């Protein structure tokens, strides 16, 4: 029996806010445990967070990206 887990950076106070872990069941293959783990990470949004933080994004670029996304949402809704 083993564990697969990801620990993001600790929040203020040293506590981990979003720990994703999967306990490997007895007789379960590593591939199926890894598949469950990947599914759990996608559901928690950890993977998209990691990709977003992969490179530094200037505040002006972040604002512009959010404005473009808001415009797209408004056009789609209306």
N, C-alpha and C positions, 0 to 999 in steps of 0.2 A: 504494500500500500504506500502511496506517495502523494505528493502535492505538486500542483502547478499553480503559480500565482504571480501576480504583478503588483508591485508596490509603487505607487506614484510618490511624488515629493510630499513630505509630511506638511500638514497644515500648521498654522500658528498653534503653539502649545505642544508640538511634537507628535500629534496624533495623525494616523493615516485615515483620510476621509473615505477613500474609494478603493478598498483592497478587493481585487477579484481573485478568487481561488476556486479550484476544482479539486475535489478529493477523488483520487483514482480508485475506482471500485475494484474489489477482488475479482480477478479473472478478466478485467477490462484491458484492452490493448492500449498502448500509448497513443496510437493514432486517433482512436475514438475519444480518449480523454482530451487530447489536444484539440480536436474538433469542437467538443463541448466548451473548452476554455476559450477558443476563438469566438464562438457564438456569444458567450457571456461578455467578452470584452467589447464586441460590437454593440451589444445591447446597452452596456454602460457608457458607451461613447468614448472609451479610453483611447481607442485606436485613432479616431479622428482628432482627439486632443493632442496626441503625440505627433501626428502629421502636421497639425497646425503650429505646434511649437518647435518643429524641426529647424526652422530658420527664423531669425528675428524679423518681425514685421513692424515697420515704423508706424507710429500712431496715425499719421496722415494717410498712409496706405490702408490701415485698418478702417478708418472712418469712410474712406472712399469705397472700399469693398462693401461695407454695411449699407451705404447709400444706394449702391447699385443693386444689392439684394432687395432692399426695400422697394425700389422702383419696379423690379421684376415682379415682386409680390403684388404690388398695386395694379400693374398691368394685367396680371393673370386673374385677379379678383374682379376687376371692373371692366 
